Amino acid sequence: MRERPSSNAGEEIRILLFTPPDLERVLEIENQVYTLPWSRLSYEELIALDSVRMWVAKQASTLIGYMLYQMSAEEFELHTIAV
């Protein structure tokens, strides 16, 4: 797992690979920012695919954002992003 430190008003933001315990907070953010949010099942099905990657942004121990994308041999598709 790789981390990339950044800073926001003096507080470090870490970019980390998604882990299953992150899903609850991802769903909270999803429901706050989208008028048609994805369901828990949609996330569970997608993150199980080998071609899908999900990263989260954490400030201290709080998940503040995420992105989910899918890769194939010829393309990269960003499916969702939110902060």
DSSP file (Angstrom, degrees, kcal/mol; ACC not computed):
  #  RESIDUE AA STRUCTURE BP1 BP2  ACC     N-H-->O    O-->H-N    N-H-->O    O-->H-N    TCO  KAPPA ALPHA  PHI   PSI    X-CA   Y-CA   Z-CA
    1    1 A M              0   0    0      0, 0.0     2,-0.4     0, 0.0    15,-0.0   0.000 360.0 360.0 360.0 132.3    0.0    0.0    0.0
    2    2 A R        -     0   0    0      2,-0.0     2,-0.4     0, 0.0    15,-0.2  -0.845 360.0-159.4-109.5 145.3    1.4    3.4   -1.0
    3    3 A E        -     0   0    0     -2,-0.4    13,-0.1    13,-0.1    11,-0.1  -0.937   4.6-162.2-119.1 144.9    0.6    6.7    0.7
    4    4 A R  E     -A   15   0A   0     11,-0.5    11,-0.6    -2,-0.4     2,-0.1  -0.943  18.2-144.7-123.8 108.9    1.1   10.2   -0.8
    5    5 A P  E     +A   14   0A   0      0, 0.0     2,-0.3     0, 0.0     9,-0.2  -0.431  26.4 164.1 -72.7 147.5    1.1   12.9    1.8
    6    6 A S  E     -A   13   0A   0      7,-1.0     7,-1.3    -2,-0.1     2,-0.4  -0.832  26.0-127.0-142.2 179.2   -0.4   16.3    1.0
    7    7 A S  E     -A   12   0A   0     -2,-0.3     2,-0.4     5,-0.2     5,-0.2  -0.999  16.7-175.5-140.9 148.6   -1.5   19.1    3.1
    8    8 A N  E >  S-A   11   0A   0      3,-1.9     3,-2.0    -2,-0.4    -2,-0.0  -0.914  82.5 -27.3-141.0 106.9   -4.6   21.1    3.6
    9    9 A A  T 3  S-     0   0    0     -2,-0.4     3,-0.1     1,-0.3    -2,-0.0   0.885 127.0 -48.8  51.6  42.1   -4.5   24.1    5.9
   10   10 A G  T 3  S+     0   0    0      1,-0.2     2,-0.5     0, 0.0    -1,-0.3   0.356 116.4 111.6  85.3  -6.7   -1.7   22.3    7.9
   11   11 A E  E <   -A    8   0A   0     -3,-2.0    -3,-1.9    48,-0.0    -1,-0.2  -0.891  68.9-120.7-106.1 129.6   -3.5   19.0    8.2
   12   12 A E  E     -A    7   0A   0     -2,-0.5    48,-0.8    -5,-0.2     2,-0.5  -0.395  19.7-157.4 -68.8 137.0   -2.1   16.0    6.3
   13   13 A I  E     -AB   6  59A   0     -7,-1.3    -7,-1.0    46,-0.2     2,-0.4  -0.976   9.4-157.9-113.5 127.3   -4.3   14.3    3.8
   14   14 A R  E     -AB   5  58A   0     44,-3.2    44,-2.8    -2,-0.5     2,-0.6  -0.874   8.5-148.3-108.3 138.0   -3.3   10.7    2.9
   15   15 A I  E     +AB   4  57A   0    -11,-0.6   -11,-0.5    -2,-0.4     2,-0.3  -0.929  31.9 169.1-104.4 118.1   -4.3    8.9   -0.2
   16   16 A L  E     - B   0  56A   0     40,-2.7    40,-3.1    -2,-0.6     2,-0.1  -0.881  40.3 -94.8-130.0 155.0   -4.8    5.2    0.5
   17   17 A L  E     - B   0  55A   0     -2,-0.3    38,-0.3    38,-0.2    36,-0.0  -0.475  53.8-100.9 -64.1 141.1   -6.2    2.1   -1.1
   18   18 A F        -     0   0    0     36,-2.8    36,-0.1    -2,-0.1    -1,-0.1  -0.327  37.9-166.9 -59.9 141.9   -9.8    1.4   -0.2
   19   19 A T    >   -     0   0    0     -3,-0.1     3,-2.6     1,-0.1     4,-0.4  -0.953  35.3-105.8-127.2 153.4  -10.4   -1.3    2.4
   20   20 A P  G >  S+     0   0    0      0, 0.0     3,-1.7     0, 0.0     4,-0.3   0.816 116.9  61.4 -51.2 -37.5  -13.8   -2.8    3.2
   21   21 A P  G >  S+     0   0    0      0, 0.0     3,-0.5     0, 0.0     4,-0.4   0.728  94.8  66.1 -63.1 -16.5  -14.2   -0.9    6.5
   22   22 A D  G <> S+     0   0    0     -3,-2.6     4,-2.2     1,-0.2     3,-0.4   0.682  78.6  84.7 -72.7 -17.9  -14.1    2.3    4.5
   23   23 A L  H <> S+     0   0    0     -3,-1.7     4,-2.6    -4,-0.4     5,-0.2   0.844  81.1  58.1 -60.7 -37.7  -17.4    1.5    2.7
   24   24 A E  H <> S+     0   0    0     -3,-0.5     4,-1.7    -4,-0.3    -1,-0.2   0.939 111.7  41.0 -57.9 -48.0  -19.7    2.9    5.4
   25   25 A R  H  > S+     0   0    0     -4,-0.4     4,-2.5    -3,-0.4     5,-0.2   0.872 111.5  56.8 -70.4 -36.4  -18.1    6.4    5.2
   26   26 A V  H  X S+     0   0    0     -4,-2.2     4,-3.0     1,-0.2    -1,-0.2   0.935 108.1  48.4 -57.0 -45.8  -18.0    6.2    1.4
   27   27 A L  H  X S+     0   0    0     -4,-2.6     4,-2.2     2,-0.2    -1,-0.2   0.864 108.6  53.6 -65.0 -35.9  -21.7    5.6    1.3
   28   28 A E  H  X S+     0   0    0     -4,-1.7     4,-1.2    -5,-0.2    -1,-0.2   0.950 113.4  42.2 -61.2 -48.6  -22.3    8.5    3.7
   29   29 A I  H >X S+     0   0    0     -4,-2.5     4,-2.2     1,-0.2     3,-0.6   0.929 111.5  56.1 -63.7 -44.9  -20.4   10.8    1.4
   30   30 A E  H 3X S+     0   0    0     -4,-3.0     4,-1.8     1,-0.3    -1,-0.2   0.901 108.8  47.1 -52.8 -45.3  -22.1    9.3   -1.7
   31   31 A N  H 3< S+     0   0    0     -4,-2.2    -1,-0.3     1,-0.2    -2,-0.2   0.741 112.2  51.0 -72.8 -22.6  -25.5   10.1   -0.3
   32   32 A Q  H << S+     0   0    0     -4,-1.2    -2,-0.2    -3,-0.6    -1,-0.2   0.838 118.9  32.7 -79.6 -34.8  -24.5   13.6    0.6
   33   33 A V  H  < S+     0   0    0     -4,-2.2     2,-0.4    -5,-0.1    -2,-0.2   0.666 108.6  62.9-103.3 -17.3  -23.1   14.6   -2.8
   34   34 A Y     <  -     0   0    0     -4,-1.8    -1,-0.0    -5,-0.3    48,-0.0  -0.897  57.2-153.1-115.9 140.0  -25.1   12.8   -5.4
   35   35 A T  S    S+     0   0    0     -2,-0.4    -1,-0.1     1,-0.3    -4,-0.0   0.771 103.8  33.9 -75.8 -26.0  -28.8   13.1   -6.2
   36   36 A L  S    S-     0   0    0     -6,-0.1    -1,-0.3     0, 0.0    -5,-0.1  -0.673  90.7-169.2-124.6  75.7  -28.8    9.4   -7.5
   37   37 A P        -     0   0    0      0, 0.0     2,-0.1     0, 0.0    -6,-0.1  -0.261  24.7-107.1 -69.4 151.5  -26.3    7.7   -5.2
   38   38 A W        -     0   0    0      1,-0.1     2,-0.1     2,-0.0    -4,-0.1  -0.410  37.4-116.4 -70.3 153.0  -24.9    4.3   -5.9
   39   39 A S     >  -     0   0    0      1,-0.1     4,-1.8    -2,-0.1     5,-0.2  -0.403  21.3-109.2 -85.3 165.5  -26.1    1.5   -3.6
   40   40 A R  H  > S+     0   0    0      1,-0.2     4,-2.8     2,-0.2     5,-0.2   0.918 121.3  54.1 -57.0 -44.6  -24.0   -0.6   -1.2
   41   41 A L  H  > S+     0   0    0      1,-0.2     4,-2.7     2,-0.2     5,-0.2   0.885 103.7  55.0 -61.3 -39.5  -24.5   -3.6   -3.6
   42   42 A S  H  > S+     0   0    0      1,-0.2     4,-2.2     2,-0.2    -1,-0.2   0.935 111.9  43.7 -58.9 -46.3  -23.2   -1.6   -6.6
   43   43 A Y  H  X S+     0   0    0     -4,-1.8     4,-2.9     2,-0.2     5,-0.3   0.935 112.9  51.4 -64.4 -45.7  -20.0   -0.8   -4.7
   44   44 A E  H  X S+     0   0    0     -4,-2.8     4,-0.7     1,-0.2    -2,-0.2   0.894 112.4  46.4 -60.7 -40.4  -19.6   -4.3   -3.4
   45   45 A E  H  < S+     0   0    0     -4,-2.7     4,-0.3    -5,-0.2     3,-0.3   0.912 115.5  45.2 -68.6 -42.3  -20.0   -5.8   -6.9
   46   46 A L  H >< S+     0   0    0     -4,-2.2     3,-1.9    -5,-0.2     6,-0.2   0.930 109.2  52.4 -69.0 -45.6  -17.6   -3.3   -8.5
   47   47 A I  H 3< S+     0   0    0     -4,-2.9    -1,-0.2     1,-0.3    -2,-0.2   0.671 100.9  64.5 -69.7 -12.6  -14.8   -3.5   -5.9
   48   48 A A  T 3< S+     0   0    0     -4,-0.7    -1,-0.3    -3,-0.3     2,-0.2   0.645  83.8  96.8 -78.9 -14.6  -14.8   -7.3   -6.2
   49   49 A L  S X  S-     0   0    0     -3,-1.9     3,-1.3    -4,-0.3    -3,-0.0  -0.550  74.2-138.5 -79.0 138.8  -13.7   -7.0   -9.9
   50   50 A D  T 3  S+     0   0    0      1,-0.2    -1,-0.1    -2,-0.2    -3,-0.0   0.772 102.8  57.3 -64.0 -26.7   -9.9   -7.3  -10.6
   51   51 A S  T 3  S+     0   0    0     -5,-0.1    20,-2.7    19,-0.1     2,-0.4   0.503  93.2  85.2 -84.4  -3.8  -10.1   -4.4  -13.1
   52   52 A V  E <   - C   0  70A   0     -3,-1.3     2,-0.4    -6,-0.2    18,-0.2  -0.817  53.5-175.2-105.6 138.4  -11.5   -2.0  -10.5
   53   53 A R  E     - C   0  69A   0     16,-2.7    16,-2.6    -2,-0.4     2,-0.4  -0.969   3.7-166.8-127.4 145.7   -9.4    0.1   -8.1
   54   54 A M  E     - C   0  68A   0     -2,-0.4   -36,-2.8    14,-0.2     2,-0.3  -0.999   2.9-172.3-135.6 133.6  -10.7    2.4   -5.4
   55   55 A W  E     -BC  17  67A   0     12,-2.3    12,-2.2    -2,-0.4     2,-0.3  -0.907   6.8-156.3-120.8 149.6   -8.7    5.0   -3.4
   56   56 A V  E     -BC  16  66A   0    -40,-3.1   -40,-2.7    -2,-0.3     2,-0.5  -0.926  10.6-138.5-125.1 152.6   -9.7    7.0   -0.4
   57   57 A A  E     -BC  15  65A   0      8,-2.6     7,-3.1    -2,-0.3     8,-1.2  -0.942  23.7-172.2-108.3 128.5   -8.5   10.3    1.0
   58   58 A K  E     -BC  14  63A   0    -44,-2.8   -44,-3.2    -2,-0.5     2,-0.5  -0.974  16.6-163.1-125.3 137.2   -8.2   10.5    4.8
   59   59 A Q  E >  S-BC  13  62A   0      3,-2.7     3,-2.1    -2,-0.4     2,-0.4  -0.980  79.2 -35.8-116.3 117.4   -7.5   13.5    7.0
   60   60 A A  T 3  S-     0   0    0    -48,-0.8   -46,-0.1    -2,-0.5    -2,-0.0  -0.580 126.9 -34.1  59.2-124.3   -6.4   12.3   10.4
   61   61 A S  T 3  S+     0   0    0     -2,-0.4     2,-0.5    -3,-0.1    -1,-0.3   0.338 117.4 105.2-104.2   7.8   -8.6    9.2   10.7
   62   62 A T  E <   -C   59   0A   0     -3,-2.1    -3,-2.7     2,-0.0     2,-0.5  -0.777  68.2-134.6 -95.9 125.2  -11.6   10.6    8.8
   63   63 A L  E     +C   58   0A   0     -2,-0.5    -5,-0.3    -5,-0.2     3,-0.1  -0.655  30.9 169.7 -74.3 122.1  -12.3    9.5    5.3
   64   64 A I  E     -     0   0A   0     -7,-3.1     2,-0.3    -2,-0.5    -6,-0.2   0.482  56.4  -1.2-116.1  -6.6  -13.0   12.7    3.4
   65   65 A G  E     -C   57   0A   0     -8,-1.2    -8,-2.6     2,-0.0     2,-0.3  -0.987  54.2-168.3-172.0 170.1  -13.2   11.6   -0.3
   66   66 A Y  E     -CD  56  82A   0     16,-2.4    16,-2.4    -2,-0.3     2,-0.3  -0.985   6.8-157.9-161.4 163.0  -12.8    8.7   -2.7
   67   67 A M  E     -CD  55  81A   0    -12,-2.2   -12,-2.3    -2,-0.3     2,-0.4  -0.981   5.1-163.1-147.9 147.3  -12.5    7.7   -6.3
   68   68 A L  E     +CD  54  80A   0     12,-2.6    11,-2.1    -2,-0.3    12,-1.7  -0.998  16.6 169.7-132.0 129.7  -13.3    4.5   -8.1
   69   69 A Y  E     -CD  53  78A   0    -16,-2.6   -16,-2.7    -2,-0.4     2,-0.4  -0.930  22.6-141.1-138.7 163.0  -12.0    3.6  -11.6
   70   70 A Q  E     -CD  52  77A   0      7,-2.6     7,-3.0    -2,-0.3     2,-0.4  -0.977  15.1-160.8-127.5 138.8  -11.8    0.7  -13.9
   71   71 A M  E     + D   0  76A   0    -20,-2.7     2,-0.3    -2,-0.4     5,-0.2  -0.905  11.9 171.7-120.2 145.8   -8.9   -0.3  -16.2
   72   72 A S        -     0   0    0      3,-2.7     3,-0.0    -2,-0.4    -2,-0.0  -0.804  53.7 -87.0-134.2-178.5   -8.6   -2.5  -19.2
   73   73 A A  S    S+     0   0    0     -2,-0.3     3,-0.1     1,-0.2    -2,-0.0   0.812 125.9  25.5 -60.8 -29.4   -5.8   -3.0  -21.7
   74   74 A E  S    S+     0   0    0      1,-0.1     2,-0.3     0, 0.0    -1,-0.2   0.518 121.5  32.5-117.4  -6.8   -6.9   -0.1  -23.8
   75   75 A E        -     0   0    0      2,-0.0    -3,-2.7    -3,-0.0     2,-0.4  -0.980  49.8-148.4-151.7 164.2   -8.8    2.3  -21.6
   76   76 A F  E     -D   71   0A   0     -2,-0.3     2,-0.5    -5,-0.2    -5,-0.2  -1.000  19.1-167.9-130.0 127.9   -9.2    3.8  -18.1
   77   77 A E  E     -D   70   0A   0     -7,-3.0    -7,-2.6    -2,-0.4     2,-0.7  -0.971  14.8-147.8-126.7 120.9  -12.7    4.9  -16.9
   78   78 A L  E     -D   69   0A   0     -2,-0.5    -9,-0.2    -9,-0.2     3,-0.1  -0.757  18.2-179.3 -81.1 115.9  -13.3    7.0  -13.8
   79   79 A H  E     -     0   0A   0    -11,-2.1     2,-0.3    -2,-0.7   -10,-0.2   0.877  60.2  -7.6 -87.3 -41.2  -16.6    5.8  -12.5
   80   80 A T  E     +D   68   0A   0    -12,-1.7   -12,-2.6     2,-0.0     2,-0.3  -0.994  52.9 177.6-158.0 150.4  -17.1    8.0   -9.5
   81   81 A I  E     +D   67   0A   0     -2,-0.3     2,-0.3   -14,-0.2   -14,-0.2  -0.973  11.6 165.0-152.1 140.1  -15.2   10.6   -7.4
   82   82 A A  E      D   66   0A   0    -16,-2.4   -16,-2.4    -2,-0.3   -52,-0.1  -0.987 360.0 360.0-157.9 148.5  -16.4   12.7   -4.4
   83   83 A V              0   0    0     -2,-0.3    -1,-0.1   -18,-0.2   -16,-0.0   0.245 360.0 360.0-136.9 360.0  -15.0   14.8   -1.6
